Amino acid sequence: MKTLLTSLLLFAFLFVSAIDNQDKFIYNIKAIGKSVIKVDGVLKAEEWGDIPKSSQFINKWPVDSGFAEIQTEVQLAYDDEYLYIAAVNHQKRGHVVIQSLKRDNPRGFWGSDGFSVVLDPLNQRNNGFLFGVNAGGAQMEATIGLRGIRTDFDENWDNKWISRTSINDEYWIAEMAIPFSSIRFNEENQTWGVNFIRNDMKNNVYSTWAQVPFGFPGIDLGHMGSLVWETPLKRHSGNIILIPYAAGGAQADYEEDQESFNADLGFDAKITLNSSLNLDLTVNPDFSNVDVDRQMTNLTQFSLFFPERRGFFLENSDLFSNYGTWGIYPFFSRTIGLDDGEAVPIIFGARLSGNLSDKLRIGVMDVQTGNSGSTNPNNFFVTSVQQRILSRSRIKLLLTNKEEFKNEESGSVANFNRTGGLEFDYISSGGKLNGTLKYHRSINQDDLDENDYYTAGLSYNDGKYFGAFFYNRIGVNYLPEMGFVPTLNHYDPVNDTTIRIGFTRYNMWVGYIHRPKGSKINSMEFNPWSVQSYDKNGDPLQLNYGFWYVMDFRSRNSLEINLMKRDNNLQVPADLIDGDEPLPKGMYRNHLYRVKWDSDNRKTISGTLSIGTGDFYTGTRTELEASFNYRKQPWGNFSINYSQNHVNLGGAYGKRTLHLVGPGAEVNFSNRMFWTTFLQYNTQAENFNVNSRFQWRYKPMSDFFIVYSENYTTSNFKTKNRGVVFKLTYWFNL
């Protein structure tokens, strides 16, 4: 197996798909005098009249060739402080779709008429930035990076920039000014990668300036055009941003008959060391304004994965989080400042990130937590080094260290946990063929063996045919305490203990996408797949096989059909639905047949419906998932999500109908004032919670929050606890 994978990866080096977009799509940007352009959404002739316009935009989706029917014209200019961008987006006033006015809302941006610019200042095709605005003026900025071998973006990156929009009878205008102080670049680089993306919702079309073929997202950094500067940019160093906060609130715990009042002060700081290296600091951070997790019904014996939502850990997160593979994460930031879902105070944190050279990128983070109940203070340290080689490939090094500070009176030895990893990601120049090799080892004070993890894989995607094969091996004592490997741990409810089982996993899929011409169907995707896990003796743990079919319509409706066969070999008894007796260990054969329909979310009323049924361990399972959304353009979205799982395992193993209901409301009073409320009724967790958040961005990047939360039992709706928090932040440029 190792010989085969090595041979496949060596073949990958010989596979080259030439990129010539930077030779075809070139914008020569001119310098202008300071204060010549005023960003107001009105393109005055004296400001923009002599500045050259871009060439025509090319279709990206649902077709990837030919000029877009509805065109976009872009102009760029710059002075010592700002990059200026003006876009004329042709569209009749009555055809403009605006899903939301809320900032950094991916659905509100990508589901609305919008314009965005993608920048790769280092022109290395690995990392970049996106700045976008929808027709209603809602901004979204994001970092773009390679998470493993896949291009992804993180909209949680925040920075201060200026934009204005205006809607006219035959077109709408987006005007932007992006400060160079918010972008990391090399002053010797006179050519940047650049692309522009246009969302045309009336025609359900996305177009780009530089052509991006099927199989790649519009933000893909491997298909950028060239932005050629008239004169080299000046280095911006010494820029310091200080973001202090003041927070206060009251909480009442009715189960413990306790009330508390608290007030906190703290701050974040961003220090630009040079044009490509940044230092972030946080002291006594407060995350009370962060969105609550969206709950899920769990019918497995393993823990569920919930995404990180705290701002400090999200900026430049790709440097730290793009290690490991699906379900195997050697670093997961939610292990810091959270213990079994309960908050642990963070005293301070520091993060250094950026480029030391064109090819060398680093990230170093250190966070110190305090006491919380039975949890001792811990120091969390992680460093990441990524060296670019070949065209777009990388060698990556990860080191993590968790050190516990114990009370001296206890006399016990402080616990520690360390993980080291070396990874190689191969990405062909055109991005169609990708491969990876990874090796990690974790150690702690117990000095255990079988403590390593390795993987190898190869994938191909040309927009029509795709496929992949990944091999993973996890040692029974590969225990990255700053990571997340849920399928390693098996909880035994009979003995109230957890055992660990190392495993080997094979993950394979192939697929074909058919795009009929002159049809009401955009595409039909056929995708058989399998995921197989075995213990160290070669005995099966899980054997999963499936077939996925997706039909995407030009009307923006879609149909999905899923057929799945899952054989689970329970290594310990499992209590999945709180039955009178747990399921005994042994092999079980499960099936699930599911159909899902998504309706056109451009319409005032939209929704989804999914129905599934099949064998489930010793019985049956029927699932129903539905969502309903009503949109009042552009200021309101009102939704309800419902999930029902009827599980009948027979006899003493249990029979339950689990409900998960989540109504929500988003009201946008303007581009700077938002109110969101989310309710969750979960019969599996026996909890009903309310979370309501008001946000007023009274100045750019400065906010005032009011957050109200309350939890009830689902049996008699008795209040468990409630709280209200006020928080004020202010962004200082020093």
ABEGO torsion letter per residue (X at the ends): XAAAAAAAAAAAAABBBBBAAAAABBBBBBBBBBGABBBAGBBBAAAAAABBBBBBBBBAOABABEBBABBBBBBBBBBAABBBBBBBBBBBAAABBBABABBGBAAAAAABBBBBBBBBAAGAGABBBBBBBBAAGBBBBBBBBBBEABBBBBAABBBBBBBBBBBBAABBBBBBBBBAAABBBBAABABBBBBBBBBBAAAGBBBBABBBBBGBBAABAAABBBBBBABBBBBBBGBBBBBBBBBBBBBBBAAAGBBBBBBBBBBBBBBBABAABBBBBBBGBBAAABBBBBBBBBABABBBBBBBABAAAABGAAAAAABEBBGBBABBAAABGBBGGBBBBBABBBBBBEBABAABBBBBBBBBBBBBEABBBBBBBBBBBBBBBEAABBBBBBBBBBBBBBBAAAGBBBBBBBBBBBBBBBBBAAGABBBBBBBBBBBBAAGBBGABBBBBBBBBBAGABBBBBBBBBBBAABBBAABBBAAABBBBAAAGBBBBBBBBBBBBBBBBBBBBBGBABABBBBBBBBBBBBBAAGBBABBBBBBBBBBBBAAGBBBBBBBBBBBBBBABBBBAAGBABBBBBEBBBBBBBBBBBBBBAABABBBBBBBBBEBBEABBBBBBBBBBBBBBOAABBBBBBBBBBBBBAEEAAEBBBBBBBBBBBBBBABAABBBBBBBBBBAAAGBBBBBBBBBBBABBGBBBBBBBBBBBBAAAGBBABBBBBBBBBBBBBX
